[in-house]
Amino acid sequence: MKKGRSFDLISRALSSSDTQNSNNSTVENIEDTSLRHANNDNCQTEEISHENENNHIDCSQVSTSNNSIIPNEDHDLVATAVNSSSSSSSSSVSDFDSDDSVRDKNYVPPQKKNNQICVPESDSESSGQENDEPGTQTEQISENIFFLTTLGFKRKNDKVLRNALKYAQEQELKDMRGSNPNPKKIDNKPIIDHINSFNPTISHYRREHAPNRKYLPSDLNVRDMYKDFCEKSGITERSPPEDCVSYDHYRRVIKDLNISFAKLGNEECETCEIYKIHNSNMEIRHRNCTECKIYEEHHRRYVLARQKYNEDKTCQMNMQGNSDTMYYSVDLEKVIMLPRLDEFKIVMFCPRLILFNESFVPLGDKKLRGMRHTFACIWHEAISGRKKDDIASCFRAFFMHYRDLKHITLWLDNCAAQNKNWTLFSYLLYLVNSSDVNYETITLKYLEVGHTYMSADEFHHQVELSLKKKKRLYDFDDFHRAVSDTHRDITVKNMAVGDFCKFEDCSSAYKLQNTIPRVYLNMMCEVTFRRGFNKLVFKTDFDGTDSELDFLRMKNIKIGIPRPVSNTQFRGVNEKRKSDIINQLLPLMPENRRTFWYNLPCNYNSVDLINEDEE
């Protein structure tokens, strides 16, 4: 009984001292004890025994306000308890401020109502929680204490938790493993900058099997590029090893950038190369192997396509000169830069003018082709680009040149951006049904990807030899002369601005999407357009049967396909490129070759074709 009375006196005395911010550590311990004591009894009445009349104290004599007074007979007992508690906990309390404790500074001590000790509600609790059970707060405090003590912290200190929540990040921390640079790794940035200074350009037609491949001018090689890099970087035989860049490393960077030095006709097939790595003995194939099945189908298709190509070549050579049928191959020559001055190093680093050569070459031996001549469309980037409308304009020029023929077959590679698109198909369907030509059928045949060598590539090789024979090309007329000198049976057309047209895509997306089974362009290996027929006839296999496809929009079936509209404006080049050529390269040219460069059309909105993607 004596112990319960003393505990009550100590609780009330220390609650009064809390408002004066003294003996913080002792008050924290007693407050926590008082809270747990009140909640464990579920706010039930705590009866204070009055059996000992000598120690009886009226509760009305003790106040919880700042003016509370402790009876004289018990003052010594309370002071002794407070001093002993303060001295025992001073070492631990000194490590933390009063703000770092679980106790709130605005704590209101338990008050007695009707002889019951009640715990005041927290400010954070909403009014809807007034009827919660008294044991909820006790459970929360117990969980906090359990969590802190489990982690090894003191039960009265939640500073580490509040700091962690204060600076908590919503996003995950970045993994810093492997962030330290390798001190032995060579910095490739100077090498890449030097390679890009030669202005590698995107490929022409071979975008299906080499979509990101770039090409450097044919008058350049890796050895000359590496030699120039060493001279500009100051690398000599006496340079320290950490400053040297080997020839193999320089060549490896060129390969990583997907820049090709491949010669015409020597481009390899990626599918065949993958299978060669998968199975070095290509004669042995496994039935259940996926790679073997892919290669088996690829091998069958390109062998069959080559057989059909050879059959058409034989037909071309056996025809009489007055035949109304002919077979041609079509391809765009790889990048050619103008001016072409191999002897001067400054030419390699100056952005030059890009030339284009879309060639239509008869199949078979040129001595046995009869009256079939090669037709070459040439232009440069200041006149027009190399998008699908530009390539379709070359087809238009070729068909109008041979408009008296009845049947024509063209062999092409599988470049969907230029040789196999709905814009070109819409125009060919318009052309075969127009009165401008006498065609009865127009057939397009596509070689298998990676095996597209044809007569057009042979002609491009002859053009390359002619360019090397000329040695120096100063202006566009020199290029025209070099192409014309390849052999006698050739027609070279300089494409003017009016020769390029805008073509309309008349395909119906609704019809194509709802065709059963769905037909895709990359599935087609042969496409035929017939006079008097508004549908496309195609094959997905050279040994397969013909299928029909109605792809035109309804309004175009009713009113027809619109006629192509000719361009009236030059594409032009950037002013800076023109000024660089004039300032750096014109001093190397004769006076009679400079007029072309002075009259070169400019356009401030023109995009550099080196970085421009084809549509």
Long-range contacts (C-beta under 8 A, 24 or more apart in sequence): 1-49, 1-51, 1-52, 2-52, 2-55, 4-48, 4-49, 5-48, 5-49, 5-52, 5-55, 5-57, 6-74, 6-77, 6-81, 8-48, 9-57, 9-62, 9-70, 9-74, 9-77, 9-78, 10-78, 10-81, 10-82, 11-109, 11-110, 12-62, 12-64, 12-68, 12-109, 13-68, 13-70, 13-78, 13-82, 14-82, 15-64, 15-109, 15-110, 16-63, 16-64, 16-65, 16-66, 16-68, 16-109, 17-82, 18-107, 18-109, 19-66, 20-66, 21-98, 23-82, 23-85, 23-86, 24-93, 24-98, 24-101, 25-85, 25-86, 25-89, 25-90, 25-92, 25-93, 26-82, 26-85, 26-86, 26-89, 27-103, 28-101, 28-102, 28-103, 28-156, 29-85, 29-89, 29-156, 30-85, 31-103, 31-107, 31-109, 32-102, 32-103, 32-141, 32-156, 34-109, 34-110, 34-117, 35-110, 35-119, 35-137, 35-138, 35-141, 36-138, 36-141, 37-117, 38-110, 38-117, 38-118, 38-119, 38-134, 39-119, 39-134, 39-135, 39-137, 39-138, 40-138, 42-133, 42-134, 42-135, 43-116, 43-117, 43-118, 43-119, 43-134, 44-116, 45-114, 45-115, 45-116, 46-115, 46-116, 46-117, 47-115, 59-112, 64-109, 64-111, 92-154, 96-157, 96-159, 100-157, 100-158, 100-159, 101-156, 101-157, 101-158, 102-144, 102-155, 102-156, 102-157, 102-158, 103-156, 186-245, 186-249, 188-253, 190-233, 191-229, 191-245, 191-249, 191-250, 191-253, 192-253, 192-257, 194-225, 194-228, 194-229, 194-232, 195-225, 195-253, 195-254, 195-257, 195-259, 197-349, 198-225, 198-348, 198-349, 199-337, 199-351, 199-352, 199-610, 200-257, 200-259, 200-610, 201-335, 201-354, 201-609, 201-610, 202-609, 202-610, 202-612, 202-613, 202-614, 203-260, 203-334, 204-332, 204-333, 204-334, 204-335, 204-386, 205-331, 205-332, 205-413, 205-415, 205-418, 205-419, 206-267, 206-413, 206-415, 206-452, 207-415, 207-416, 207-417, 207-418, 207-614, 208-413, 208-414, 208-415, 208-416, 208-449, 209-269, 209-270, 209-414, 209-449, 209-450, 210-260, 210-267, 212-258, 213-258, 213-259, 213-260, 214-257, 214-258, 214-259, 214-260, 215-259, 215-260, 215-334, 215-335, 216-259, 216-260, 216-261, 216-335, 217-335, 217-336, 217-337, 217-340, 217-348, 218-334, 218-335, 218-336, 218-464, 218-467, 219-340, 219-342, 219-468, 220-348, 221-261, 222-247, 222-250, 222-251, 222-254, 222-261, 223-247, 225-250, 225-254, 226-250, 226-251, 228-345, 228-348, 264-334, 264-457, 264-460, 264-461, 264-464, 265-453, 265-457, 265-458, 265-461, 267-450, 268-450, 269-302, 269-449, 269-450, 269-451, 270-450, 271-295, 271-298, 271-449, 271-450, 272-298, 272-450, 298-448, 301-448, 301-525, 301-541, 302-447, 302-448, 302-450, 302-451, 304-541, 304-542, 304-543, 305-445, 305-446, 305-447, 305-448, 305-451, 305-525, 305-542, 306-447, 306-451, 308-445, 308-542, 309-363, 309-411, 309-445, 309-447, 309-454, 312-363, 312-409, 312-411, 312-445, 313-363, 313-364, 313-455, 314-364, 316-362, 316-363, 316-364, 316-369, 316-372, 317-363, 317-364, 317-365, 317-368, 317-369, 319-370, 320-370, 321-370, 321-371, 322-371, 323-370, 324-404, 324-405, 324-406, 324-407, 325-405, 325-406, 325-407, 325-408, 325-409, 326-362, 326-372, 326-402, 326-405, 326-407, 326-408, 326-409, 327-362, 327-363, 327-408, 327-409, 327-410, 327-411, 328-360, 328-361, 328-362, 328-363, 328-372, 328-375, 328-408, 328-409, 328-410, 328-411, 329-360, 329-361, 329-363, 329-410, 329-411, 329-412, 329-454, 329-455, 329-456, 330-358, 330-359, 330-360, 330-361, 330-395, 330-410, 330-411, 330-412, 330-419, 330-456, 331-358, 331-359, 331-361, 331-412, 331-413, 331-454, 331-456, 331-457, 331-460, 332-356, 332-357, 332-358, 332-359, 332-386, 332-391, 332-418, 333-357, 333-358, 333-359, 333-460, 333-463, 334-460, 336-467, 336-479, 338-380, 338-473, 338-475, 338-476, 338-479, 339-472, 339-473, 339-474, 339-475, 339-581, 339-585, 339-588, 339-589, 340-467, 340-470, 340-472, 340-473, 341-472, 341-473, 341-585, 341-588, 342-471, 342-472, 344-588, 346-584, 346-585, 346-588, 347-585, 347-588, 350-580, 350-581, 350-584, 350-585, 351-577, 351-580, 351-581, 351-608, 351-610, 352-581, 352-585, 353-380, 353-381, 353-382, 353-573, 353-581, 353-600, 354-380, 354-381, 354-609, 354-610, 355-379, 355-380, 355-381, 355-476, 355-479, 356-380, 356-381, 356-386, 357-460, 357-463, 357-483, 358-391, 358-394, 359-456, 359-459, 359-460, 360-398, 360-410, 360-456, 361-454, 361-455, 361-456, 361-458, 361-459, 362-455, 363-411, 363-454, 363-455, 364-455, 366-487, 366-489, 369-489, 372-489, 373-489, 373-490, 373-491, 374-459, 374-486, 374-487, 374-489, 374-490, 374-491, 375-401, 375-402, 375-490, 375-491, 375-493, 376-459, 376-483, 376-490, 376-491, 376-492, 376-493, 377-493, 377-495, 378-479, 378-480, 378-483, 378-492, 378-493, 378-494, 378-495, 379-494, 379-495, 380-476, 381-571, 381-573, 381-609, 382-570, 382-571, 382-572, 382-573, 382-600, 382-601, 383-495, 383-496, 383-497, 383-500, 383-570, 383-571, 383-601, 384-495, 384-497, 384-500, 384-567, 384-571, 385-571, 385-609, 385-612, 386-418, 386-609, 386-614, 387-418, 387-614, 387-615, 388-417, 388-418, 388-421, 388-423, 388-424, 388-503, 388-614, 388-615, 389-423, 389-500, 389-501, 389-502, 389-503, 390-500, 391-418, 391-419, 391-424, 392-423, 392-424, 392-427, 392-501, 392-503, 392-564, 393-495, 393-499, 393-500, 393-501, 393-564, 394-495, 395-424, 395-427, 395-428, 396-427, 396-431, 396-501, 396-564, 397-493, 397-495, 397-499, 399-431, 399-437, 399-439, 399-442, 400-436, 400-437, 401-491, 401-493, 403-436, 403-437, 403-438, 403-439, 404-437, 404-438, 405-438, 405-439, 406-438, 406-439, 406-440, 406-441, 407-439, 407-440, 407-441, 407-443, 408-439, 408-441, 408-442, 408-443, 409-443, 409-444, 409-445, 410-442, 410-443, 410-444, 410-445, 411-445, 411-446, 411-447, 411-454, 412-444, 412-445, 412-446, 412-447, 413-446, 413-447, 413-449, 413-452, 414-446, 414-447, 414-448, 414-449, 414-452, 414-522, 416-521, 416-522, 417-614, 417-615, 418-614, 419-444, 419-446, 420-444, 420-446, 420-521, 420-522, 420-524, 421-505, 421-521, 422-505, 422-506, 422-507, 422-521, 422-551, 423-503, 423-504, 423-505, 424-503, 425-507, 425-527, 425-529, 425-536, 425-551, 426-503, 426-504, 426-505, 426-506, 426-507, 426-552, 426-556, 426-561, 427-503, 427-561, 427-564, 428-529, 429-506, 429-529, 429-534, 429-536, 429-552, 429-561, 430-560, 430-561, 430-562, 430-563, 431-529, 432-529, 432-530, 432-531, 433-531, 433-532, 433-534, 439-531, 440-530, 440-531, 441-528, 441-529, 441-530, 441-531, 442-528, 442-529, 443-526, 443-527, 443-528, 443-529, 444-526, 444-527, 444-528, 445-525, 445-526, 446-524, 446-525, 446-526, 459-486, 462-486, 462-487, 474-589, 474-590, 474-593, 474-596, 475-589, 475-593, 475-595, 475-596, 475-597, 476-596, 477-596, 478-593, 497-567, 497-568, 497-569, 497-570, 498-566, 498-567, 498-568, 499-566, 500-566, 500-567, 501-564, 501-565, 501-566, 501-567, 502-564, 502-565, 502-567, 503-564, 504-561, 504-562, 506-552, 506-553, 506-556, 506-561, 506-562, 507-551, 507-552, 507-553, 508-551, 508-552, 508-553, 508-554, 511-550, 511-551, 511-552, 512-551, 515-549, 519-547, 519-549, 570-601, 570-603, 571-601, 571-603, 571-606, 572-601, 572-602, 572-603, 572-606, 573-600, 573-601, 573-602, 573-603, 573-606, 574-602, 574-603, 574-604, 574-606, 574-608, 575-602, 575-604, 577-608, 578-602
